[in-house]
Amino acid sequence: MTIAIKKSINELYDAIHTLEQKVEENKTAPAAKKSADLFSFAPQQPSQPHPDTKALASRLDGAIAKVEKLLQEG
């Protein structure tokens, strides 16, 4: 495995950890903050559109499959 791939996997691990923490925070948030579902959120800036959650999920599934294949080979 190259250094760049190892770095990317570590960054992915960190991102997943952050996501898991945010999900846990959402579970314990007051009811007023829970009104949005998991995949809906306000854009950071008014000019940014909402992300296409289906495309995001598809890309994430593809990335997971590639990492799994890479780990099996390595």
N, C-alpha and C positions, 0 to 999 in steps of 0.2 A: 504494500500500500504506500502511496506517495505521501509526502508530508502535507501537501495541500488537501488530500482526501481525509487524512487523519484530523487536520485542523477543521475541516468542514463538518466531520462527524462530531467532533467536540462542540462546535458551535450549535449544531442541531440538538445535541444532548442538552446544552444550556437553554436553548429556546423551548424545548419540551418541558424542562424543569420549570421555567418561568410560566409557561402556559398552565401547567398543573397547579402551580401556586395561585394563579389568578382564578382558576376554576374553584379552588377551595375557598378563596376569599369571597367569591360570588355566592357560594353556598351559605356563608355566614353573614352576608350583607343584609342590611335592613330590607324589608319587603319593597320599599319604594325603589330601591336600586335593582331589584330583581325583575322588574317589569319587562326588560328586553330578554330575548332568548340568547343562547350561547353564541350564535353566529351573527348577531346584529349588534353593531356598535357605531357610534358617531365617528365620522372621519376626523382626523387630527386637525385639518384645516378646512374651512368652508369650500375651498376650490377642489378638494379631493372627493372623488365619487366613492360610494360604498363599494366594497370589494365584491366580486362575484364569488359567493361562497361555494357554489357547485364547482367552479373552476379551481378554486383554492383546494377544496377537498380532493379533487382529481389529481392535482399536482402533488399534493401531500402523499396520496396513495402511491403515485408513481415513484416519488422519491424514496418512500419506505421500501418498495419492491426492489429498487436499485441497490439500496444499502444492504438489504437482506441478501441479495445475490452476491454482492461484493464480499460480505462477511463469510458467506459459505465458501467462496472461492479462496479467500485469504487465510 
